[in-house]
Amino acid sequence: MPVLLKLYGIVIRLIRDRTFGSRLHAFYGGHELVVALQPLRVLQGDVPEWVSNFVMDWAREHYRELPITAADWPVRARPLWVNPPPRAFVC
């Protein structure tokens, strides 16, 4: 669950799920807010109203930057092979 934002005590994380699609989870204190990305709407949560408004405004502002479908997620590339140093190399 990558962290997208930490501000004013709010932590916004992105969840990727093939069944339910991508969504945001916002945490504030002991409260949580779940926001669907397609369409952009609050699914559930018990956060104060100002936190909900802040998260929805942030999500609207950054909507085009968020990976919404599986095709938008970056594909893991294989790591590059690094040749070992020559045997004569001494530290």
Backbone bond lengths (Angstrom), bond angles and torsions (degrees), N, CA, C in turn:
res aa  C-N    CA-C-N  psi(-1)  N-CA   C-N-CA  omega(-1)  CA-C   N-CA-C  phi
1 M - - - 1.440 - - 1.529 108.18 -
2 P 1.338 118.31 94.74 1.465 119.05 -178.99 1.521 112.04 -68.45
3 V 1.330 115.60 142.68 1.459 121.79 177.37 1.531 107.79 -86.02
4 L 1.325 116.94 125.46 1.456 122.18 179.53 1.515 112.43 -96.55
5 L 1.336 117.24 -31.14 1.455 120.26 -174.82 1.525 110.27 -155.71
6 K 1.313 114.95 140.15 1.471 122.70 169.73 1.517 105.79 -132.06
7 L 1.325 116.53 110.70 1.458 120.52 -176.27 1.517 109.38 -158.74
8 Y 1.332 117.38 136.92 1.467 123.69 178.79 1.523 112.49 55.49
9 G 1.327 117.37 29.02 1.456 120.57 -178.80 1.516 113.87 82.32
10 I 1.320 117.03 3.16 1.465 122.51 179.41 1.524 107.89 -98.76
11 V 1.326 116.84 133.52 1.457 122.14 174.42 1.524 107.47 -117.61
12 I 1.344 116.89 121.67 1.466 121.79 179.34 1.521 107.83 -108.66
13 R 1.325 115.15 125.44 1.462 121.83 178.57 1.521 109.86 -120.81
14 L 1.321 115.87 153.40 1.458 122.01 179.59 1.521 108.88 -106.87
15 I 1.330 116.22 128.92 1.459 122.86 178.40 1.518 108.37 -110.23
16 R 1.317 116.30 133.14 1.462 121.51 176.58 1.515 107.93 -110.88
17 D 1.316 116.25 122.94 1.457 121.13 -177.52 1.527 108.12 -141.49
18 R 1.322 116.58 125.31 1.474 119.87 -179.22 1.524 111.75 -67.83
19 T 1.302 117.66 -31.26 1.461 120.59 -177.80 1.521 112.11 -76.17
20 F 1.314 117.35 -48.85 1.459 121.53 -174.70 1.521 113.66 -103.72
21 G 1.317 119.23 -3.92 1.458 122.24 -178.89 1.522 111.44 83.07
22 S 1.308 115.64 176.72 1.465 120.74 179.84 1.517 109.82 -72.69
23 R 1.326 114.91 145.81 1.460 119.42 177.28 1.524 109.26 -152.79
24 L 1.302 115.09 162.23 1.456 121.93 178.31 1.519 108.92 -102.81
25 H 1.325 115.29 142.17 1.459 121.43 170.99 1.520 106.33 -119.96
26 A 1.304 116.65 122.71 1.457 121.91 178.57 1.523 108.15 -111.59
27 F 1.321 115.13 130.94 1.460 121.53 -179.27 1.517 109.04 -115.50
28 Y 1.317 115.90 134.52 1.470 121.84 176.73 1.518 107.07 -142.36
29 G 1.328 115.83 110.98 1.461 119.21 -175.58 1.518 109.16 61.32
30 G 1.291 118.23 -126.16 1.461 122.54 177.53 1.513 112.83 -97.59
31 H 1.334 117.08 14.71 1.455 121.73 -176.15 1.523 110.75 -106.95
32 E 1.340 116.37 157.60 1.460 121.48 179.77 1.520 109.99 -138.97
33 L 1.334 115.76 144.20 1.460 122.98 176.71 1.518 107.48 -127.67
34 V 1.336 117.57 132.73 1.457 122.27 178.94 1.528 107.63 -113.66
35 V 1.351 115.83 125.98 1.464 121.81 -176.61 1.526 108.84 -122.26
36 A 1.328 117.12 123.63 1.467 121.98 174.26 1.522 108.46 -76.59
37 L 1.330 116.52 146.52 1.455 120.14 -179.35 1.520 113.38 -97.54
38 Q 1.325 117.35 -21.55 1.452 118.60 179.85 1.517 109.44 -138.53
39 P 1.311 119.69 98.17 1.464 128.27 -3.59 1.539 110.74 -78.01
40 L 1.310 115.68 161.47 1.462 121.41 -178.11 1.527 108.96 -72.63
41 R 1.347 115.89 110.14 1.463 120.92 -178.56 1.515 109.86 -161.67
42 V 1.319 116.20 157.15 1.467 122.12 176.97 1.520 108.32 -78.83
43 L 1.323 116.57 126.68 1.463 120.88 176.93 1.522 111.26 -89.60
44 Q 1.331 115.95 -46.37 1.467 120.38 178.97 1.508 108.82 -164.60
45 G 1.307 115.52 162.73 1.453 119.51 176.30 1.507 112.40 158.03
46 D 1.318 114.01 158.90 1.464 120.57 -179.56 1.523 110.65 -131.15
47 V 1.340 116.57 37.39 1.472 121.01 179.91 1.528 109.34 -86.53
48 P 1.337 117.09 160.29 1.461 119.29 173.77 1.540 110.38 -59.50
49 E 1.310 116.05 154.81 1.470 120.94 -175.21 1.523 112.51 -59.15
50 W 1.343 117.64 -38.68 1.462 119.39 -178.33 1.524 111.30 -65.32
51 V 1.351 117.40 -32.47 1.462 121.00 177.60 1.524 109.68 -68.58
52 S 1.309 117.14 -44.16 1.458 121.63 178.04 1.529 110.65 -59.85
53 N 1.326 116.74 -45.29 1.466 120.82 178.86 1.527 111.43 -62.92
54 F 1.336 116.37 -42.43 1.463 121.04 179.61 1.530 110.78 -62.12
55 V 1.334 116.74 -47.24 1.468 121.05 -178.20 1.524 110.72 -64.05
56 M 1.320 118.11 -43.14 1.466 120.58 179.77 1.527 111.19 -66.56
57 D 1.324 118.01 -39.69 1.470 120.64 176.33 1.523 110.43 -63.35
58 W 1.326 116.72 -43.20 1.463 120.65 178.89 1.528 110.26 -62.79
59 A 1.334 116.93 -44.07 1.468 121.02 -178.92 1.532 110.74 -64.00
60 R 1.333 117.84 -40.22 1.476 120.38 177.17 1.522 111.22 -63.28
61 E 1.326 115.79 -41.02 1.457 120.78 -177.67 1.535 111.78 -68.18
62 H 1.327 117.53 -35.05 1.466 121.71 -175.38 1.527 112.92 -108.24
63 Y 1.330 117.25 15.74 1.464 121.90 -174.24 1.529 112.53 -56.74
64 R 1.314 117.47 -42.23 1.473 120.71 -176.74 1.526 112.53 -69.70
65 E 1.308 117.64 -19.01 1.465 121.58 -179.53 1.528 112.27 -87.85
66 L 1.320 117.74 -14.43 1.464 121.26 -174.13 1.525 111.30 -85.99
67 P 1.334 118.02 136.02 1.465 120.60 175.78 1.527 109.85 -76.02
68 I 1.316 116.35 109.29 1.456 120.45 -172.85 1.529 111.52 -93.87
69 T 1.327 117.55 -45.09 1.462 120.48 -179.69 1.520 109.49 -101.85
70 A 1.329 116.18 167.79 1.467 120.66 179.78 1.524 110.95 -61.74
71 A 1.331 117.63 -30.45 1.466 120.89 179.78 1.532 111.72 -68.23
72 D 1.322 117.48 -22.97 1.467 121.43 -179.24 1.523 112.83 -80.32
73 W 1.331 117.49 -17.66 1.460 120.18 -177.68 1.516 109.54 -75.68
74 P 1.328 117.18 138.72 1.467 119.29 178.91 1.529 111.01 -65.77
75 V 1.324 115.02 143.55 1.459 120.93 178.12 1.522 108.02 -86.27
76 R 1.301 116.24 136.41 1.467 119.73 179.03 1.517 109.02 -69.87
77 A 1.295 115.17 122.87 1.459 120.05 176.98 1.527 109.24 -86.89
78 R 1.315 114.89 150.89 1.460 118.57 175.89 1.519 108.47 -68.61
79 P 1.319 118.03 143.33 1.465 119.87 179.12 1.525 110.54 -65.27
80 L 1.318 114.94 147.56 1.456 119.98 177.61 1.517 109.90 -72.22
81 W 1.339 115.84 142.72 1.451 120.58 177.59 1.521 108.85 -80.67
82 V 1.302 116.82 131.94 1.465 121.97 177.55 1.515 107.18 -113.70
83 N 1.314 116.22 121.50 1.458 120.48 179.62 1.529 109.21 -68.75
84 P 1.337 116.74 141.12 1.459 119.45 178.09 1.529 109.55 -68.48
85 P 1.321 116.86 155.68 1.472 118.76 178.74 1.525 110.18 -66.72
86 P 1.343 116.83 157.65 1.471 118.78 178.02 1.533 110.69 -61.11
87 R 1.312 116.31 156.75 1.466 121.50 -176.61 1.518 112.26 -61.86
88 A 1.308 117.50 -26.21 1.464 120.33 -177.16 1.528 112.01 -74.94
89 F 1.325 116.33 -9.86 1.458 121.20 -178.67 1.518 109.97 -71.62
90 V 1.323 117.24 124.60 1.460 121.23 179.76 1.523 108.32 -126.26
91 C 1.305 116.16 134.88 1.464 120.63 178.83 1.500 111.03 -85.30
